[in-house]
Structure formats: C-alpha cells, structure tokens
Amino acid sequence: MPVFLSTTDADFEAGFAQLLGAKREESVDVDDTVAGIIADVRARGDAAVLDLTATFDRLELTAAAMRFSAAEIEAECAKVSDADRAALELAAARIRDYHARQRPEDAMWEEASGARLGWRWTPVSAAGLYVPGGLASYPSSVLMNAIPAQVAGVGRLVICCPTPDGVVNPLVLLAAKISGVTEIYRIGGAQAIAALAYGTQTIAPVDKITGPGNAFVAAAKRRVFGRVGIDMIAGPSEILVIADRDNNPDWIALDLLSQAEHDESAQSILITDDAGFGATVARAVDARLETLERRAIAGPSWRNNGAVIVTRDLAEAAALSNRIAPEHLELCVANPDAYSQHITHAGAIFLGQYTPEAIGDYIGGPNHVLPTARSARFSSGLSVLDFMKRTTLAQMTPAALRDIGPAAVRLATSESLQAHGLSVQARLDSLNDQPALAPPSAKGHQS
C-alpha cells in the first residue's frame, strides 16, 4: 500500500521525514567492477570494448563494425512508419525552438576609467551522448540530449547506444539522424563511457558526456568526471502532483502511473487539500493497475514508494513540495500560474490539468533530462548551457591600472604573494614615470 499522510496527524513530521529519506534504489556495489572496466579500456582500447560488448551484450563485433555505417542508418530509418517519423520530427522542431531561446549572449562593456570587462560563450568541441539500449531504449532521450548540444554549436556529436543481441531500435537511429548526429556506435555500459572519456583506436575522446544509464553507467560517469564533464547522475524517476478537488481523479491516477511504470524504484506522490479526493485517486490508481500493460513494474512502484498526503490548505502543499524538490511537478489547481510563484525547488513544472507530465517527456519543448532525488534544490535540467562554457574577458588601460592597481598590490601583500603584487607594481612604477592621462569618458556600452 502507498503511504497515506495528513499534516493534521501528530506524527506527520516523522512520517514525512521517513518518506523523504527512504532509499528507493537497491544498493549495488559496482564501483570496483567499473574501475576495472575503465582501466581495461584505457589499456587495450578497442580490444577491451569488443570483448566487453561480447560478454555483456552477447554481440560479436569488429572494430570497424562498432560504428553504424551511413547505409545501415538509412536502412533502419526506412523501417519507421510515416506516423512515427512525423511525431519525432514535430517533437524535434519543438525541442529545437525551445532550446534556441536558451542561447546566452556575449557581453563587453567599458568603465569610466577605460577598463573593458565582459565574457564570451563558446561550445565544447565534442560531446558524447549515451542512450540506453534494450527495453530502456528511448528515442525521445536522443532528441533531448542531441538537440541542445547542436543548438549550442558543438562541433562533434557522438552517440553510444548498446544493441544487446544485435537488436536495433530504428526510432533511435531516426532520432539521431533528425538531430544531426551521424557518428553512432553500438556499444554501451561502462566500457562505452570509458571509450568516450579516454578514446580508443576507433573512437576519439569527447569533452562532455550526457545521458542516462544503469548503475554501471552512472558509476563510470562518476569515475571519469574531471577527465570530461558530465551532466548529472540521475536516479529513479519521480512525480509530485498537487491537486484540488476540482480535477478528474482518473486523470491524476494516470499521471501518477506515468512515472510509476518507468521503474519499480520510481516514486509518485499526490498532495491534496481534500482527503476524499485523495482516497478517490488512490482507488483510481488501483483500478488502472488491473489493466496497465506495465503493471508488474508500476504496481510495486506505487505500493512501495507511492504516497498520498492531505494538507490543511494548498499553501501548506506548496511548502511540502519545496521540501520534496521533485523532478516533475504538476500543479492541478485553480490558478497554476499564480500558485507556481510559491514553488522554489522543482526540476520541471506543469501548469494546469491539461498539461500532463507526459507531454514534457516527448513534445512539450523543455528538456526531460531533470534532477532527481531532491537535487532540484541545487541543480537544473539539461540545457544548451550544459554544452557551453563562459570565458571572462578583462582589459586594463593605463588610467584603469592607476585607479585599481594599488588595491591589488595591497591585497597581494596581505596574502604574502609577493610576485602577484610586484607584477602589478612594476607596471604602476612605469606609469608613474609618465604623465597621467585623463581617463576617457564612460561609454557604458554593451555588445
């Protein structure tokens, strides 16, 4: 049974703390195994990747066959129906339009003293996009990872997607083609992460790795961080729905199940200010579970990790939501725009009863790669900025150096960093031998 809590109960805080602190993933000690895999790939390159692919994916390959050829990509894409192709193309267009608006602007301005300051944004040179294979092979994840990188201007995009037993998902390859990615390797697991980070004889290394994966992939991403950048270490999916009584309980039940069907470790929570409505939604979930195709997954998820929380009012619901910091948050309330102003921690917010979270997974536009396990308190979903970095710019004129240089010398001296101070003082001494120049007038422009 899911947990039922009410803020009017004397032991509510204890129950809520237990809900927040519950460990939903089975602790699998894979770090030593992953360390060995990474070391093997670093030492033997292609040979290690091929051996590990044969072991874990039951697929014998040659180095040349690791990469999908252009002809193979075209042949697989041709298998996709017109309707599926149209849906992918629509999703890609919407995702591209949304992310194009995220591109940051360079800036440069001039101070009254003549000093020029600013910043410049540039993309990473190469990005590796990990796409899970087998049952968890999602073409939507290809779009969500590849399109922001493409919009950022990344010069080289690489996809690694395992094909256990040689089974290929044509939709994944079509999503890659639509996203402009042609370098696609049929390898996965920790060995793929190692190959992307360190390179092999066939696969050139990248600068950043993004994309979800199993425990081995997550552990490998942790280990290669620093050598390359990574997006995040994502945990099981989660959804929180805040709903008043003026909602269709069956709709809310389906929204809760939309995440429960991902994984037995996923979590679905309803917060409502109406106890009767909460009970009705719980019954609707049970009814839907009788016919849901993935009930063997969604059922345990709901029973073991689900919760219905009844609050005194919706203001209390918002406060609890901020403590949960959910990956996905649906606001099925009368004025979702105004209510959303009370939400400070959430990966993605879906406004109103006609905006189910599933829209965001596929076609809405915002990214569906989001922070989990309460990390929305301090992090954001994947964006164009994840594939870019900011370089600061500074230029001093003689007048500007005269103005601020002495303070720099003073601070360097206070930190006992003599060469720091001398590097500024030497220039000041040179300027003191010259007549002072009148500072230019402040322009205050920005470009």
ABEGO torsion letter per residue (X at the ends): XBBBBBAABAAAAAAAAAAAABBABBBBBAAAAAAAAAAAAAAAEAAAAAAAAAAAAGBBBBAAAABBBAAAAAAAAAABBAAAAAAAAAAAAAAAAAAAAABBBBBBBBBAAGBBBEBBBBBBABBBBBBBBEAABBAAAAAAAAAAAAAAGBABBBBBBBBBGGBBBAAAAAAAAAAGBABBBBBBEAAAAAAAAAEBAABBBBABBBEBBBAAAAAAAAAABGABBBABBBBBBBBBBBBBABBBAAAAAAAAAAAAAABAABBBBBBBABAAAAAAAAAAAAAAAAABAAAAAAAAAAAAABBBBBBABAAAAAAAAAAAGBABBBBBBABAAAAAAABABBABBBBEAABBAAAAAAAAGBBABBBBGGAAAABBBBBAAAABBBBBBBBBBAAAAAAAAAAAAAAAAAAGBAAAAAAAAAAAAAAAABBBBBBBBBAGBBX
